[in-house]
């Protein structure tokens, strides 16, 4: 077997190169294909089982969560405890299962691993390095903390693990970013990578806008609570310059319609007044929730 720490550093460097090329949401095939290390191929994950150990290592290298689905509990609350750290379930209920023993050993030896957050079928958001900081057999869960280096997408340099406060801060920052990336990926995919108002196709110019904000009691991170909008129309939507009615038509605020401000306002905003959305998700479940649109539209109506 290879030296555990050296392989982990190599795996982190491999993920760093992948995310630079492909962004933070990766195709699972890239992870199962793995990377070359001393004339051997080391896989990052199997994606079939949650806790994965390559044959070349003695202890697990990664843990995987399944993609979220509408109707399940709110993902952020489901994965992150009140103390701000990530909870990860045992494999089964037997604390002595080899996978659970492996994670427990990582905790005892303070060896890092990779956390693969399921975004959509076959798509994962990797976070590294992650440490196991607590084992609770009564709840059959491990507590995971994200290293401060992960907040800056840096590879683990092999130095001493940071203090718990910096881990708590990093875990909060990275999990928030992770769920934002997940929401954006799923919303843009549902709208086929186009702005629902103007049909712009450049993903780098698109955002996933919440209909009801995530601070709202019903502001769940589901696709049905999102709209794929270009930067201009996202800003206009947030500023209540334009709204989307429950019948999926765009409405521009009256004072904006009367304003004279050149071709950008005319062609970028005013011309879309009373037009239906140009792109709507094919799957009914992913289409904008009419109740959410109604509530958000009322805010728009009173803004003018």
C-alpha positions in Angstrom: 0.0 0.0 0.0 1.1 3.6 -0.6 1.8 6.1 2.1 -1.6 7.5 3.1 -0.8 11.2 3.4 1.1 11.4 0.1 -1.8 9.8 -1.8 -4.3 12.2 -0.2 -2.2 15.2 -1.2 -2.0 13.9 -4.8 -5.8 13.4 -4.8 -6.4 17.0 -3.6 -4.0 18.3 -6.3 -6.0 16.2 -8.9 -9.3 17.7 -7.7 -7.7 21.2 -7.9 -6.9 20.7 -11.5 -10.3 19.2 -12.3 -12.2 22.2 -10.8 -10.0 24.6 -12.6 -10.9 22.9 -15.9 -14.6 22.0 -15.3 -15.8 24.3 -12.4 -16.9 23.2 -9.0 -19.6 20.7 -10.1 -17.9 17.6 -11.6 -19.2 14.7 -13.7 -19.0 11.6 -11.5 -17.2 9.7 -14.3 -14.2 12.0 -13.7 -14.1 10.9 -10.0 -14.5 7.2 -10.7 -11.9 7.3 -13.4 -9.4 8.8 -10.9 -5.8 9.7 -11.5 -2.4 8.1 -12.1 -0.1 7.8 -9.2 3.2 5.9 -9.4 2.0 3.8 -12.4 -1.3 3.0 -10.7 -4.8 4.4 -11.1 -6.4 5.6 -8.0 -10.1 6.3 -8.0 -11.6 9.2 -6.0 -15.0 7.5 -5.4 -17.2 4.7 -6.5 -20.5 6.6 -6.3 -22.2 3.4 -5.5 -21.3 3.4 -1.8 -21.1 6.4 0.5 -17.8 5.7 2.1 -15.0 4.8 -0.4 -11.5 3.4 0.1 -9.3 2.8 -2.9 -7.6 -0.6 -2.9 -4.2 1.1 -2.6 -5.1 2.7 0.8 -5.8 1.4 4.2 -8.4 4.0 5.1 -11.3 5.8 3.3 -10.4 8.6 0.9 -13.9 10.1 0.3 -17.5 10.2 1.5 -20.5 10.9 -0.8 -24.0 12.3 -0.3 -26.9 11.6 -2.6 -28.4 14.4 -4.7 -31.2 16.3 -3.1 -34.8 15.9 -4.2 -37.8 18.1 -3.8 -40.0 16.8 -0.9 -37.0 15.8 1.2 -36.1 17.9 4.3 -34.3 21.1 3.6 -30.7 20.0 2.6 -28.8 22.5 4.6 -30.6 21.6 7.8 -30.3 17.9 7.0 -26.6 18.0 6.6 -25.3 20.7 8.9 -25.9 20.6 12.7 -26.7 23.5 15.0 -23.0 23.8 15.8 -22.2 24.5 12.1 -20.5 21.3 11.3 -21.5 18.6 8.8 -23.2 15.4 10.0 -22.5 12.2 8.1 -24.3 9.0 8.8 -22.6 5.7 9.5 -22.8 2.9 7.0 -25.6 0.9 8.5 -26.0 0.9 12.3 -23.0 -1.2 13.3 -20.2 1.0 14.7 -17.7 -1.9 14.0 -18.5 -2.1 10.2 -15.1 -1.7 8.4 -16.2 1.5 6.7 -17.2 3.1 10.1 -14.0 1.9 11.6 -12.1 3.4 8.7 -13.6 6.9 9.3 -13.1 6.6 13.0 -9.4 5.8 12.4 -9.1 8.9 10.2 -10.5 10.9 13.1 -8.0 9.4 15.5 -5.0 10.0 13.2 -6.3 13.4 11.9 -6.0 12.3 8.3 -8.1 14.3 5.9 -10.6 13.1 3.3 -12.8 14.4 0.4 -16.5 15.3 0.8 -18.5 14.8 -2.4 -21.8 16.6 -2.2 -24.4 15.3 -4.6 -25.8 18.1 -6.8 -27.8 16.2 -9.4 -27.7 12.7 -10.9 -24.1 11.9 -11.8 -22.9 15.4 -10.7 -20.9 16.2 -7.5 -19.4 19.2 -5.7 -16.1 18.1 -4.1 -14.8 19.7 -1.0 -11.4 19.0 0.5 -9.6 18.7 2.9 -12.3 17.6 5.4 -11.6 16.2 8.9 -13.7 14.0 11.1 -13.8 15.7 14.5 -16.4 13.7 16.4 -18.0 10.2 16.5 -21.4 9.7 18.0 -22.4 6.0 18.1 -25.7 6.8 19.8 -26.8 8.8 16.7 -24.7 6.7 14.3 -23.1 9.8 12.9 -19.7 11.4 12.4 -19.1 15.1 12.5 -17.1 16.6 9.7 -15.3 19.9 9.6 -13.9 21.6 6.5 -10.4 22.8 6.6 -9.8 26.6 6.2 -7.8 25.9 3.0 -11.0 24.6 1.4 -12.6 28.1 1.7 -10.0 29.3 -0.8 -10.1 26.1 -3.0 -6.5 25.4 -2.0 -4.9 21.9 -1.9 -4.1 20.6 1.5 -0.4 21.3 2.1 0.1 18.7 4.8 0.7 21.1 7.7 -1.0 21.0 11.1 -4.8 21.1 11.1 -6.1 24.5 12.1 -8.0 25.3 15.3 -11.7 24.4 15.6 -12.9 28.0 15.3 -11.3 28.4 11.8 -12.7 25.0 10.8 -16.2 26.2 11.9 -15.9 29.4 9.9 -14.6 27.5 6.8 -17.4 24.9 7.1 -20.0 27.6 7.2 -18.5 29.5 4.3 -18.0 26.4 2.1 -21.3 24.7 2.8 -23.2 28.0 1.9 -21.2 28.2 -1.3 -21.7 24.5 -2.0 -25.5 24.8 -1.7 -25.5 28.0 -3.8 -23.5 26.2 -6.5 -25.9 23.2 -6.3 -29.0 25.4 -6.6 -27.5 27.3 -9.6 -26.5 24.1 -11.4 -30.0 22.5 -11.0 -31.9 25.6 -12.0 -29.8 26.4 -15.1 -30.0 22.7 -16.2 -33.8 22.8 -15.9 -33.9 25.9 -18.1 -31.5 24.4 -20.6 -28.8 26.9 -19.8 -30.9 29.9 -21.0 -32.4 33.1 -19.4 -36.1 32.5 -19.0 -36.9 36.1 -20.0 -34.5 36.8 -23.0 -33.2 33.3 -23.8 -29.5 34.3 -23.5 -27.5 31.1 -23.6 -24.1 32.0 -22.1 -24.0 30.2 -18.7 -21.2 32.5 -17.4 -23.8 35.3 -17.7 -26.6 33.4 -16.0 -27.7 33.3 -12.4 -30.2 31.1 -10.4 -32.6 33.7 -8.9 -34.8 32.7 -5.9 -38.5 33.5 -6.3 -38.9 33.5 -2.5 -35.5 34.3 -0.8 -33.7 31.6 1.2 -34.5 33.6 4.3 -38.2 33.1 3.7 -39.9 30.3 5.7 -40.8 28.6 2.3 -37.6 29.7 0.5 -36.5 26.2 -0.2 -33.6 25.5 -2.6 -35.8 23.7 -5.0 -35.8 24.3 -8.8 -39.5 25.3 -8.5 -38.4 28.2 -6.3 -35.9 29.4 -8.9 -35.7 31.2 -12.2 -32.8 31.1 -14.6 -32.0 34.8 -15.3 -29.2 36.7 -17.1 -27.3 39.2 -14.9 -29.3 42.1 -16.2 -32.7 40.5 -15.6 -31.7 39.0 -12.3 -30.7 42.5 -11.1 -34.0 44.0 -12.5 -36.0 41.2 -10.8 -34.3 41.7 -7.4 -34.8 45.5 -7.7 -38.5 45.0 -8.6 -37.9 46.8 -11.9 -39.7 43.8 -13.5 -41.7 41.0 -12.1 -43.0 37.6 -13.2 -46.7 37.0 -12.8 -48.2 33.6 -11.8 -49.4 33.2 -15.5 -45.6 33.3 -16.4 -45.8 36.7 -18.1 -43.2 39.4 -17.5 -44.4 42.8 -16.2 -42.3 45.9 -16.2 -42.9 48.6 -13.6 -45.0 51.5 -14.9 -42.4 54.3 -14.1 -39.8 52.2 -15.9 -42.0 51.9 -19.0 -42.3 55.7 -19.2 -38.6 56.3 -18.7 -36.4 57.4 -21.6 -32.9 56.1 -21.2 -31.6 54.8 -24.5 -31.6 51.5 -26.4 -30.4 49.3 -23.5 -33.5 50.1 -21.4 -35.8 49.8 -24.4 -34.5 46.4 -25.8 -33.2 45.0 -22.5 -36.2 45.7 -20.3 -39.2 47.6 -21.7 -39.7 45.4 -24.7 -40.3 42.4 -22.5 -43.4 43.9 -20.8 -46.4 41.6 -21.0 -44.4 38.9 -22.9 -44.5 35.3 -21.7 -41.3 33.7 -20.4 -39.3 32.5 -23.3 -38.0 29.4 -21.5 -39.9 27.1 -19.1 -38.6 23.8 -17.7 -39.9 20.7 -19.5 -40.5 18.9 -16.3 -43.7 20.0 -14.5 -42.1 19.6 -11.1 -39.3 22.0 -12.0 -41.6 24.8 -13.3 -42.1 27.9 -11.1 -44.4 27.3 -8.2 -47.5 29.5 -8.8 -48.0 30.2 -5.1 -44.4 31.4 -4.8 -44.8 33.6 -7.9 -48.0 35.1 -6.6 -46.4 36.1 -3.3 -43.3 37.5 -5.0 -45.5 39.3 -7.6 -47.4 41.1 -4.8 -44.1 42.5 -3.5 -43.4 43.7 -7.0 -46.8 45.4 -7.4 -46.4 47.3 -4.2 -42.8 48.3 -5.1 -44.0 50.8 -7.7 
